[in-house]
Amino acid sequence: GDILDDYSRTDGVWILTRNKQFYKTNNEKECADKCEAERNFTCRAFLFTRKKLQCLTLAENTKMTVTFTSTDTVLYEKRIYLMQCKRGIGTDYRGTEAKTQRGILCQKWAEKIPHKPNYTPEKYPNAGLEENYCRNPDADENGPWCYTTDPAMRFDYCAIPECEDQCMQCNGEDYHGEVSRTESGLECQRWDVQEPHIHGFILKHYPEKDLKMNYCRNPDGEVRPWCFTTNPNKRWEYCNIPRCTTSPAVSGLDSQCLSGKGEDYRGRVAITESGNACQHWNTQFPHKHGWIPDRYPCKGLEENYCRNPDGQKKPWCYTTNSSIRWEYCTIPPCDRTEQGIAGMNNVPVQVPLTEECYRGKGQSYRGTTAVTASGKKCQAWSSMFPHRHIKTPDRFPDADLRDNYCRNPDGDSSPWCFTTDPNTLWEYCDLKRCDDHTQE
């Protein structure tokens, strides 16, 4: 692979650093070679200036020092020094954890008090024995460890989570590993080519999904990572990626109120905004569905509580009313000073109707539904894959052709979209006409 694949790139950033070396190079790859060969210090990053073609190898990265804006500069940081997780038994772990699993501060590797170490930076210069960071210089099967500052405990292991490039947390939405074969052994198709399968998952339209090479990914909220295959007769297939044994890091307390779209809402509201009781997520009656708790372990699908597992505009649930499949729920907002007062005083039934139904032919529809009547996903209006078309945002500036939301730019009978299925050019969307009486 490319030498730069081992680096994380940031444009327009300069970092303050004490240890650095200047070199004259022609491009970023040559600068990366200088970083790899650096012997004056451990090279964790390098700066490259485009105009002067100047290369600076650095001992520090953004986790260790301050940053500044610098227009003409590109910062490349070695990924291994940014990772706060371990791969396998963690012999290459170079993170900055410096406490043991019991919370005891680690002793510096270069010091001899309170414990005289067998493993020192001098004896093991390639083991990354810097400061008092947890390391695994002896390939211990239990992972990174350190000598402790407690005289009564010579060493202890560190609680370093597993990296998700070796295993997957949740449904693998954040999996960035290099598995590139499906569970039946088929080789994956590269994301940046359209053969043998035409598709709409283009890096440009999904910049945050890490659609590199032909690696298995989960860009669309499937059960687990997958890929298009190089077999013309098999469009796509799941990949066999093991689930991590450690739990994912908690990014914050589960919210008991509505913040943003409410994807982190874990409260106990279990009734829709029109008063229907919610159906339990682990049952298939009265409505059959695919949101099974065991298949989506990190979505909080407990009991019959309102949740937002699929990025809708707010939490929802299937209802116990056989004639109403699902509805949004009324969740108290976290910030009552803004949307709170207005939102709680309005008639809640009217809120979704203006978004999830259309009036007339739906030319004024501005909701976020992006699924067709037959359940196909919509193609982004600015994309030409899998279907080339002229219904682009610049040609129809007043039609609000954002993302892949259903719209009616050409005065058709109702909102529609191009689909991500190469065999189906377009379809009408899964939307109903607003009830005129309710609108009044």
C-alpha distance (Angstrom), angle and dihedral (degrees) to the residues before:
residue distance angle dihedral
G1 . . .
D2 3.81 . .
I3 3.82 114.6 .
L4 3.82 88.4 -131.2
D5 3.82 90.4 62.2
D6 3.82 86.5 80.0
Y7 3.81 90.3 60.7
S8 3.79 135.3 72.7
R9 3.82 111.1 -134.5
T10 3.83 126.3 -144.5
D11 3.82 121.4 178.1
G12 3.81 123.2 -143.3
V13 3.81 98.4 15.2
W14 3.81 132.5 123.5
I15 3.80 123.1 -173.8
L16 3.80 128.3 -151.7
T17 3.79 108.9 -120.9
R18 3.80 137.2 165.8
N19 3.79 99.7 -158.2
K20 3.80 112.6 57.3
Q21 3.80 141.1 133.5
F22 3.82 127.4 -150.5
Y23 3.81 122.3 -136.7
K24 3.80 135.6 171.8
T25 3.81 110.0 -127.2
N26 3.80 137.5 160.9
N27 3.80 99.8 -134.7
E28 3.80 146.6 -2.9
K29 3.82 94.2 -87.5
E30 3.79 91.9 57.7
C31 3.80 88.7 49.0
A32 3.82 89.8 51.7
D33 3.81 88.3 53.1
K34 3.82 88.7 54.9
C35 3.81 90.1 51.1
E36 3.81 91.4 50.7
A37 3.81 91.0 49.5
E38 3.83 96.0 43.6
R39 3.82 112.0 130.2
N40 3.82 101.1 169.8
F41 3.83 91.4 76.6
T42 3.80 141.8 -20.9
C43 3.81 103.8 -67.2
R44 3.80 108.7 -139.4
A45 3.81 98.3 163.9
F46 3.78 145.1 -4.3
L47 3.80 137.2 -145.1
F48 3.80 121.6 -142.0
T49 3.81 123.8 -167.9
R50 3.80 113.9 -155.1
K51 3.83 99.8 -153.3
K52 3.81 99.2 44.6
L53 3.84 93.5 31.1
Q54 3.78 86.0 -134.8
C55 3.81 121.8 162.5
L56 3.81 124.4 -157.1
T57 3.79 119.0 -173.5
L58 3.81 111.6 -153.6
A59 3.79 136.9 -155.8
E60 3.82 92.4 -157.9
N61 3.79 133.2 57.6
T62 3.81 133.6 -165.2
K63 3.81 91.5 -80.0
M64 3.81 89.9 61.3
T65 3.81 106.2 38.6
V66 3.81 145.9 18.2
T67 3.82 127.3 -78.5
F68 3.81 134.4 -140.3
T69 3.79 134.5 -167.1
S70 3.80 113.7 -101.3
T71 3.80 116.9 170.9
D72 3.79 101.3 -154.8
T73 3.81 97.7 40.4
V74 3.80 133.0 96.9
L75 3.81 119.9 -161.5
Y76 3.80 119.4 -152.2
E77 3.82 117.0 -170.3
K78 3.80 124.3 -170.2
R79 3.78 106.2 -111.8
I80 3.80 92.4 -143.3
Y81 3.82 90.5 65.9
L82 3.81 92.5 48.0
M83 3.79 95.0 51.7
Q84 3.78 116.6 103.6
C85 3.80 92.1 -174.1
K86 3.80 136.6 71.3
R87 3.78 131.2 -118.9
G88 3.79 113.2 -144.2
I89 3.82 109.1 -36.6
G90 3.80 91.0 -12.3
T91 3.83 102.6 -115.4
D92 3.82 87.5 146.2
Y93 3.82 94.9 44.1
R94 3.83 108.3 131.7
G95 3.80 100.5 167.5
T96 3.80 126.2 128.4
E97 3.82 102.9 -111.5
A98 3.82 105.8 137.6
K99 3.80 103.7 172.4
T100 3.78 129.9 78.7
Q101 3.79 125.8 -120.2
R102 3.82 87.1 -93.9
G103 3.80 91.8 53.6
I104 3.83 96.3 -106.5
L105 3.81 115.8 146.6
C106 3.82 113.9 -112.2
Q107 3.82 122.6 -117.6
K108 3.82 116.2 -120.3
W109 3.80 111.4 -99.5
A110 3.81 91.7 -130.4
E111 3.82 94.2 53.0
K112 3.82 128.2 86.2
I113 3.82 100.2 -156.8
P114 3.00 131.3 120.3
H115 3.84 87.4 0.3
K116 3.79 130.2 27.0
P117 3.81 103.6 -133.0
N118 3.80 128.3 -136.9
Y119 3.80 89.6 -161.0
T120 3.81 115.2 60.4
P121 3.83 134.9 162.1
E122 3.80 89.9 -110.0
K123 3.82 94.8 53.4
Y124 3.82 94.6 41.0
P125 3.82 107.6 30.5
N126 3.82 94.2 164.7
A127 3.82 96.8 49.6
G128 3.82 95.6 82.8
L129 3.82 93.9 -119.7
E130 3.82 94.9 171.2
E131 3.77 127.5 152.5
N132 3.81 108.3 -33.7
Y133 3.80 97.7 -48.1
C134 3.81 120.1 145.8
R135 3.81 111.1 -100.5
N136 3.81 140.9 163.9
P137 3.83 106.3 -137.4
D138 3.82 94.3 156.8
A139 3.83 97.7 47.0
D140 3.81 92.1 -114.3
E141 3.81 109.2 -170.2
N142 3.82 90.5 -134.3
G143 3.79 92.0 62.7
P144 3.83 135.8 -122.9
W145 3.81 118.6 1.4
C146 3.80 140.9 163.3
Y147 3.80 142.7 -156.4
T148 3.81 106.7 -97.2
T149 3.81 132.2 -131.5
D150 3.80 88.6 -127.6
P151 3.86 108.7 99.2
A152 3.81 89.0 -151.3
M153 3.81 94.1 57.2
R154 3.81 117.2 52.0
F155 3.83 96.8 -168.2
D156 3.79 141.4 -10.2
Y157 3.81 137.9 -172.7
C158 3.81 122.9 -104.4
A159 3.80 126.2 -127.6
I160 3.82 99.3 -120.7
P161 3.83 114.4 164.5
E162 3.78 120.2 -130.1
C163 3.80 118.4 -100.7
E164 3.76 115.7 -112.7
D165 3.79 92.2 -132.8
Q166 3.80 87.4 78.1
C167 3.78 97.8 37.1
M168 3.80 137.4 4.7
Q169 3.77 132.8 -111.0
C170 3.80 119.4 -149.9
N171 3.82 107.0 -21.0
G172 3.77 96.0 -22.0
E173 3.81 96.3 -101.7
D174 3.82 87.5 141.8
Y175 3.81 96.3 40.6
H176 3.83 109.5 133.5
G177 3.79 100.4 169.8
E178 3.78 130.1 127.2
V179 3.81 103.1 -115.6
S180 3.82 104.2 136.2
R181 3.80 104.1 172.9
T182 3.78 128.8 81.9
E183 3.79 124.8 -121.6
S184 3.83 90.6 -94.3
G185 3.82 91.6 50.4
L186 3.81 100.3 -101.3
E187 3.80 116.8 146.9
C188 3.80 114.4 -113.9
Q189 3.81 122.6 -115.3
R190 3.81 115.5 -120.5
W191 3.80 112.7 -102.0
D192 3.81 91.9 -132.5
V193 3.82 95.9 58.3
Q194 3.79 130.8 70.8
E195 3.81 99.2 -148.7
P196 2.92 133.7 132.3
H197 3.83 87.3 -2.3
I198 3.81 125.9 35.1
H199 3.80 111.7 -144.0
G200 3.79 143.8 160.5
F201 3.82 100.2 -125.5
I202 3.79 96.8 110.2
L203 3.82 119.6 163.7
K204 3.82 89.8 -129.3
H205 3.80 91.2 60.3
Y206 3.82 95.1 40.1
P207 3.83 102.9 36.6
E208 3.80 94.4 156.7
K209 3.83 95.6 50.7
D210 3.84 96.4 77.0
L211 3.82 94.2 -130.7
K212 3.81 93.9 -178.6
M213 3.79 128.6 161.2
N214 3.81 109.3 -35.9
Y215 3.80 96.4 -47.7
C216 3.81 120.8 146.0
R217 3.80 111.4 -101.3
N218 3.81 140.5 166.5
P219 3.82 105.5 -137.9
D220 3.81 96.8 153.4
G221 3.82 107.0 45.6
E222 3.80 97.9 -96.9
V223 3.81 121.6 161.0
R224 3.83 90.7 -93.5
P225 3.83 141.4 -16.2
W226 3.80 118.0 -56.3
C227 3.80 142.1 163.4
F228 3.78 142.7 -155.7
T229 3.80 108.2 -99.1
T230 3.81 131.9 -128.6
N231 3.81 88.4 -126.7
P232 3.85 108.5 99.1
N233 3.81 89.6 -149.0
K234 3.82 95.9 53.6
R235 3.81 113.1 57.4
W236 3.82 98.1 -170.2
E237 3.78 142.9 -18.1
Y238 3.81 140.0 -173.6
C239 3.81 119.9 -99.4
N240 3.78 123.7 -127.8
I241 3.83 103.1 -118.6
P242 3.81 118.4 158.8
R243 3.79 119.9 -122.4
C244 3.81 114.9 -113.2
T245 3.80 115.7 -104.7
T246 3.81 92.2 -143.0
S247 3.79 121.2 71.2
P248 3.80 119.0 -110.1
A249 3.79 116.0 -95.9
V250 3.80 112.2 -95.0
S251 3.80 108.0 -118.2
G252 3.77 93.2 -162.7
L253 3.77 143.1 -38.0
D254 3.77 114.5 -49.6
S255 3.77 105.9 -101.9
Q256 3.80 121.3 -112.7
C257 3.81 91.6 -168.9
L258 3.80 137.5 46.2
S259 3.80 114.1 -78.3
G260 3.81 118.3 166.8
K261 3.80 108.3 -35.8
G262 3.80 91.6 -18.1
E263 3.81 96.0 -115.6
D264 3.81 88.9 143.6
Y265 3.84 93.7 45.8
R266 3.83 109.8 129.2
G267 3.81 100.4 165.8
R268 3.79 126.7 126.3
V269 3.80 104.4 -111.0
A270 3.81 104.7 136.0
I271 3.77 104.1 171.3
T272 3.80 129.6 83.4
E273 3.78 124.2 -121.1
S274 3.80 91.4 -102.0
G275 3.82 91.4 52.0
N276 3.81 102.6 -99.3
A277 3.80 117.1 142.1
C278 3.81 115.1 -118.5
Q279 3.79 122.6 -110.6
H280 3.82 115.9 -122.0
W281 3.81 111.6 -100.1
N282 3.82 92.2 -132.8
T283 3.81 93.5 56.0
Q284 3.81 130.2 77.3
F285 3.80 98.1 -153.7
P286 2.96 133.5 130.8
H287 3.84 86.5 -2.0
K288 3.80 126.8 34.2
H289 3.81 113.1 -141.9
G290 3.79 144.7 158.3
W291 3.81 100.3 -125.2
I292 3.80 94.6 104.0
P293 3.84 113.0 166.8
D294 3.83 94.6 -133.7
R295 3.80 91.4 54.5
Y296 3.82 93.8 49.8
P297 3.83 104.9 38.4
C298 3.81 96.7 169.3
K299 3.81 99.9 48.0
G300 3.81 96.4 82.4
L301 3.82 94.4 -123.3
E302 3.81 95.1 170.0
E303 3.79 126.7 155.0
N304 3.82 107.8 -36.8
Y305 3.80 97.6 -47.6
C306 3.82 120.5 146.0
R307 3.81 111.6 -99.7
N308 3.81 141.1 166.6
P309 3.82 106.3 -139.0
D310 3.81 96.7 153.3
G311 3.80 105.9 45.5
Q312 3.79 98.0 -99.2
K313 3.80 116.6 160.4
K314 3.83 91.4 -91.9
P315 3.85 142.0 -13.5
W316 3.80 118.1 -55.9
C317 3.80 141.7 163.8
Y318 3.79 142.7 -158.2
T319 3.80 108.9 -97.6
T320 3.79 131.7 -128.8
N321 3.81 87.3 -128.3
S322 3.82 106.0 99.7
S323 3.83 91.7 -150.2
I324 3.84 94.8 52.9
R325 3.81 112.3 58.3
W326 3.83 98.9 -169.5
E327 3.80 142.3 -15.1
Y328 3.79 139.7 -175.4
C329 3.79 120.1 -100.4
T330 3.80 129.3 -131.6
I331 3.80 105.7 -118.3
P332 3.83 119.8 179.7
P333 3.82 108.6 -111.5
C334 3.79 119.5 -118.1
D335 3.81 92.3 -134.3
R336 3.79 104.1 52.6
T337 3.79 92.5 174.4
E338 3.81 92.1 69.3
Q339 3.78 120.2 28.8
G340 3.78 92.7 -0.7
I341 3.78 105.3 82.2
A342 3.78 95.8 37.1
G343 3.79 93.0 43.7
M344 3.80 95.9 49.3
N345 3.79 94.1 47.4
N346 3.80 96.2 50.5
V347 3.79 121.1 86.1
P348 3.81 99.3 -95.2
V349 3.82 95.0 -146.3
Q350 3.80 90.8 66.2
V351 3.82 94.8 56.2
P352 3.81 99.2 73.4
L353 3.78 95.9 33.1
T354 3.79 92.7 67.9
E355 3.80 88.2 51.4
E356 3.79 106.0 33.2
C357 3.78 100.8 40.7
Y358 3.79 132.8 46.4
R359 3.79 135.8 -134.1
G360 3.78 123.8 -137.3
K361 3.80 108.1 -22.0
G362 3.80 92.0 -17.8
Q363 3.80 97.0 -111.0
S364 3.81 88.7 136.6
Y365 3.82 93.7 48.5
R366 3.82 110.4 126.2
G367 3.82 102.1 167.6
T368 3.80 127.9 125.6
T369 3.81 102.4 -115.4
A370 3.81 108.3 134.6
V371 3.81 102.4 172.1
T372 3.81 128.0 95.4
A373 3.79 126.5 -129.9
S374 3.82 90.5 -97.2
G375 3.81 92.4 48.9
K376 3.81 100.0 -100.8
K377 3.81 119.8 144.3
C378 3.78 117.7 -113.5
Q379 3.80 122.9 -113.7
A380 3.81 116.0 -124.1
W381 3.82 110.9 -99.2
S382 3.81 91.4 -130.2
S383 3.82 91.9 51.6
M384 3.80 126.0 91.3
F385 3.81 94.0 -162.2
P386 2.90 130.9 128.0
H387 3.83 88.0 -4.1
R388 3.81 128.0 34.2
H389 3.82 112.6 -143.5
I390 3.80 145.3 153.4
K391 3.81 98.3 -127.4
T392 3.80 92.8 104.0
P393 3.83 129.1 151.3
D394 3.81 92.6 -113.5
R395 3.83 93.0 52.8
F396 3.82 92.8 45.9
P397 3.82 103.3 34.5
D398 3.82 94.3 163.0
A399 3.81 96.2 50.2
D400 3.84 95.5 76.1
L401 3.82 93.2 -129.6
R402 3.80 93.9 -175.4
D403 3.80 124.0 164.8
N404 3.81 108.3 -40.3
Y405 3.82 98.0 -44.0
C406 3.80 119.5 145.4
R407 3.79 111.9 -98.9
N408 3.82 141.1 159.7
P409 3.82 106.6 -135.7
D410 3.81 96.2 156.7
G411 3.81 103.9 46.4
D412 3.82 96.7 -102.5
S413 3.81 119.3 161.6
S414 3.85 93.9 -90.0
P415 3.85 141.5 -9.6
W416 3.81 115.1 -60.1
C417 3.81 142.5 162.4
F418 3.78 143.1 -158.6
T419 3.81 109.5 -98.9
T420 3.82 132.2 -128.6
D421 3.80 88.2 -128.2
P422 3.85 107.3 100.4
N423 3.81 89.7 -148.8
T424 3.82 95.2 54.6
L425 3.80 116.2 58.5
W426 3.83 97.3 -168.9
E427 3.78 144.4 -22.1
Y428 3.79 139.2 -171.5
C429 3.78 113.7 -95.7
D430 3.77 131.8 -105.9
L431 3.80 93.6 -100.7
K432 3.77 135.0 122.3
R433 3.76 129.2 -142.8
C434 3.79 112.7 -102.9
D435 3.79 115.4 -104.6
D436 3.79 105.9 -109.1
H437 3.81 94.3 -146.0
T438 3.80 92.7 53.1
Q439 3.77 90.4 48.4
E440 3.78 91.2 55.7
